[in-house]
Amino acid sequence: MSVHDFSLQLSELAQADQLRARRIIDGPQDASMLVDGKRVMAYASNDYLGLANHPKVVEAAMRALKRYGLGAGASHMVSGHMRAHHELEEKLADYVGLPKALLFSSGYMANMGILTALAGRGDTIFADKLNHACLNDGALLSRANFKRYPHCNLVKLEAMLTESKGTGRKLIVTDAVFSMDGDIAPLPELLKLAEAYDALLVIDDAHGFGVLGYRGKGALEHFNLKSDRIVYMATLGKAAGGYGAFVAGCEDIVEWILQSARTYIFTTATPPAIAAAMQASLEVMQEDRERLKHLRMLIDFFGDSLKLQFAKLPYSQTAIQPIMIGDNATTMAFTDALRERHMFVPAIRPPTVPKGTSRLRVSITASHSADDLFDLITALTDLDVELIGNAGHHHQ
């Protein structure tokens, strides 16, 4: 092994159009942003409700900075569990209608902690094939048997559950909203399988929390689900506009995670100012219903308008709208051409998505206007003719 090996690997990535570059953003999250020094309309953020720079949220953080200072100074289990953290946990549990919630520093750490706390040797994790990377990593780290079923395929999942022998614990693990496709998992059916086969249902609602459900309370409200078998995780870095994550569920399960999740126990608590800001964010989510209504209107408008041009668009009723292109080079050409038109739409390539399914991933937020989306639709239609030479091309 030599350092030279890494330069070879990097050049292989570059040749396959898979080398990623970070873009530098100046200023806050918004529909229009300064990206690499250029003013663009951005369709790339997970700030779905436009709360990352909301005055109430920013003011709450500033007040808390004066009260608590910046750092928590220690882990939650030592001296880093501030009142702001505790109050936020209580408010989150109340918001999603579950008995108890526990804060984590990030969604990645939450999922790693949940799965390693709830499963171990002799247990089995059944996971959707398109789950987020952190669920896969958590499953692997748990040392449980790790079985992946084809995307949203309930028949295959039931066959796996039937075949599963042994007395170990069973976990069915799924994204609620799949982050690269924007589709929603069949949670009621998954819960029925969990009940029939005595399993827990672990739900990652990172992209549904604040967006799905009549009042934006997430996937559980969307499907009106309640069960002691549900272990619910959501992040605060997307629709809530901040940072961190939480797990919620019945008292004993959440208490067990608190007692045993290494990604909770062995890390410094998040800055208390963020916890205070997230309380303000929850208040805005509850009081300002117009944001969610506006976002839903934009999602419907975008989907309906694009379907006229791209007949085989994947169906997505969420803020994540994928436009399938196929190969890496054409996908990058689309992104570059959109950037020339002052539009920032990220290209998603393998290994994030399966080979041959490279795509543009449009993220819609409440900060956008209908005109912003109309401009993007016009540009995409023009570029489809230019780059593929086929108006109304049916992208697979």
N, C-alpha and C positions, 0 to 999 in steps of 0.2 A: 504493500500500500504506500502510495506517495501522494504528495500534494497535487502532482500532475493528474492523478485520477479524477480529481474534482473539476479541473479545467476541461477535461474530456467530457465529463458528464454535463457540464454547463454548455459546451458547444453542441452536444447532442440535443439538449433542450432547445437551444436557439434554432437549430436546423429544423426541428419539428414544430416551430412556431409556438413553443410552450414556455419560453422564457418570460417571466413576469417582471414588470417594472412598477415601482410605487409612484404615484402622482402626488405632488405637493399641493395641499389646499391652503389658501389664505382666507381667513375669516370664517364665520360660522356656517353650519349646515343650512342650506336654503335651496330653493328651486334653481336660482342663478348663483353660480359660485365661481371663484377665481381658482382655476386648476392649472398648475404649472405656469402661472403668470398670465393665463388667458381666460377672459370672461366667457363662460359657457353656461348653457342650460343643462343641468345635471339630472340624469334619470338613473341614478346609481345608489342612492342612499337608502338605508333602512329606517330613516327617521320618518316613519309613515304618517304620523299625525303632526309633523312640524313642531315638535315640542323641545327639540335640543337647544333652541335659542329663544324659547318662550320667556317673556319678561318675568312672570311669576316663578318659573323654575330657576332662572338665573338669580333672582333676588333671594329666594330661599337658600340657595347655595352660598351666597355672599353673607347672609345673616348667620348661617351655621359656621362659616369659616371664622367669623369673629367670636362665636360662642365656643367652638371646640378646637380651633386651630386646624391645621391641615391633616396630618397623619393620625391614624388610630393608635399607632405605637406598639401594638401587640396583636396577637390573635384574639378571636372572639372568646376563646376559652381561658384567656389569662386576664388582660386588662384592656382589651380593645373593643369590647362590646358596649358601645355608647347608647344612650337613651334614643338617639335618632335611629339607630339600627333596630332597636327593640320595637319602637313605635311603628317603623316601616313594616316589620314582619307582621305585626298585628293587623295593620291596615291592608296588607296584601292578602292575608288569609281571609279577611272579611270581604275584600273585593272579588275574589274568585269563589267565595262560598265554601271554603274548606276549613277544617278545624284549626290547623296549625301551619305556619310557614317558616322557612329557614333561609336566610340570605347567604348567597355565595358571591365570590368576587367576579365570576364570569360564567356564562352559559357553558363553556367548555369545562371549567372546573366543576360546575354543578353536575353535569352528566357523568363525568369521570367519578365523582364522589358518590353519586346515587347508585350507579351500577356496581361499583366495587363494595359498597356497603350492603347492598341487598342480595348480591349473588357471589358465589365462590365455587370452589371445587365441588363437583357432584350436582351442582345446579345447572339449569339450562336457560339460555337467553335466546328468544326467537325475535329476529330483527328484520324489518323491511330493508330490502336491498338498496333503496335510495336514501336511507337515513343519513343524517349529518355525520361527518367524520368523527366528531367527539363521542357519539354513541357507539360507533365501532371501536374506538380506542378504549372506551370504558369497559365494553364487553370483553375485549381481549385482555385487558389488565385484570379483570375480575377472576380470570382462570376458569370461569364457568364454561360449559359446552356452548359453543356459539353457532347458532343455525340461522341462516339468512333465507327468507322466503321472497319469491319474486314480487315486484312492486304491487302492493295492495291486493295480492292474490290470496283471498280468504280460503279457497279450496285447498291450495298447497299448504297454507299455514295450518289448517285443521288436520291435514294428513300428517304433518310434522308433529303436531301436538299428540295425535293418536299414537304415533310410533314411539314417542318419547317414554322410555321406561325409567324406572328408578323412583326413589322417594324424594329426590331433591326438589328445591323450590323452582318454580317456572316463572319467567318474566317475558311478557310480550312487550316489545319496545318499538316505538314509532315516532317519527315527526308527526305533528298535527298538520302543519302546512309544510310541504316539501320545498326546501329553500331554492332549488334550481328549476323547479317545474311549476310551483305555485298551486299545485293541486292539494286537495284536502283528504286526509286519511279517513277510511270508513270507521270512525271511532265507535259508534253504537254496536256495529257487528263485531269489532275487536273486543269490546267489553263483554259481549255475549259469549265469545270464545273463552275469554279469561274466566268467566263464571263457570262455564261448562267443564273446563279443564283445570280448575283450581289454580289459576295463575294471577300474578299482579299485572296491571297494565300501566306501563311507564310512558307518559306522553310528553314530548318536547314541543311546547307551543311557542317557541321563539318568535315565529312570524305570524302567529294568530292572536297573541295577547295584545289587546288594545284595538284590534282590527275586526276580528270575528265576533259574532254574537250581536244581539239587538242593541245592547249597551256597550259593546266593545270589550266585554269581559273575557273574550277568548273562546277557545274551542269547546270548553265544557258548556258554556252558555249557548253557543251556536247549536249544539246537539241536545241541550238540556240533559246532561249526564250527571249522575251522582252515584258514587259507589266507594266503599272503603277499599276496594281493590285498585283504585286509581292513584297513581303517584304522578303528580302534575309538576312540570318544570316550565318556567318561562323566563325570558331575559328582560332586562330593563334598559338595554342598549339599543333597542329598535323603536317600537312605537312609543315607549315611555320616554325616549329621548335622552337617556342618561347612561348608566353603566352598572353592571352587576347582573345578578340573576337570583331566582329563588326556587325552592321546591316546596310544594304544599300537598297535604294529604291528611290521613287520620293521625291522631296524636302519637300513637306508638311507633308508626313507621317513621315519621319525621324526627321523633326523639332518638330513634335508633340511628338514623343518618347523622344527626348531630353528634352522637356518641362515637361514631365509627368512621365517618367519611374523612379520609386523610386530606383531601383538598379543602376541607372546611377547617380541620383542627390545626394543620401545620402551615398556616399562611396568615399574614397580617390582614386584619379586617380592612374593608374598603374605607376610604376617607369618610368620616361622618357627614361632611357637607354634601356628599353625593346622596347619602341616605335621606337627608333632609330635602334635597332637591327632588328626589323621587316621590316623597310624600306630596309635594306641591304638584308634581306631574299627575299623580293619581287624582288629585282634586280637580285639575283642569280636565282630565279625561271624563270625570263624572259630571262636571258642570257644563262643559262646552260641547254639546252634542253635534253642533254644526260641522265641526272638523271631520267627524266620522261620516256624516251624511255627504259632505263634499267629496271625501275620498271615495266613497262607494259610487257616487255619480261618475267620477272620473274613471274608475275601474270599468264600469259598464260601458261608458262612452268609448274608451280605448279598445276594449275587447270587441264590441259591436262594429266599430269602424274598421279595425284591422282585418276582421274576418272577411270583409268584402274584397280585400286585396290578397290576403294570405289564407286561402281556404282551409288549410290543414293546421292552423295554429292549435297548439295544445289548449284545452279549455282551462282557464284559470279565473276563479271568482275572487282572487286575492290581489294584493298590491304587486305581487311578483308576476310579470308577464314575459315569458320566454318566447323568443322568435328563433325557431330552429333554422340553422344554416347548413350544418353538416361538417364540412372540413375546416381545419384551422385557418388556412390561408385566406379563404373567402370571408370567414368571420372577422379576421383581423382587418381585411380590406374594408368591410362595412364600418367597423369601429373607427378606422382612420378617416374614412370619407365623411362620417358623421361629425368627427372632430373638426374637420375643415369647415363644416357648416356651424361650428360653435355649439355642438351638442355632444355631451359625454354620456355614452351608453357602453357599459363594460362588456367585453367579450369573455365568455366562459368556455374554457377548453379543458380537455383531459389533463390531469387526472381528476379534476373537480367533477366532471361529468363523463359518462362512458364514451369511448372512442367512436368517432363518426357522428356525435350529437352536439358538436360545438354550436354555440348559440349566442345571440345578444340577450342580455337579461335586463329588461326594462323594469325599474322600480318606480312606482307611482307614489307620490306623497300628497298630503293635504296642502302642501305649499305650492303645488302646481296649479295652474289654471287650465280650463278647457282649451284655450288658445295654445298653451305650451304643448299639450298633447296633440292638437291638430297639426302644429308645425312638425312634430316628430313623425306623425303618420305620413304627412306629405313627403318629408325627406326619405323615409323608408321606402315609400312607393316609387319615388324617383330613382333611388339607388338600386332597387330591385331590377328595374329596367336596365340601368347602366352596368351593374356588376354581373348580373346573371342573364340579361338580355331577354327577359321574359316577363312581361307585365302580368301580375296576378299569378306568378310562379307558385306552385303548390309545394312549399317547403315541407319535407318529411320530418 
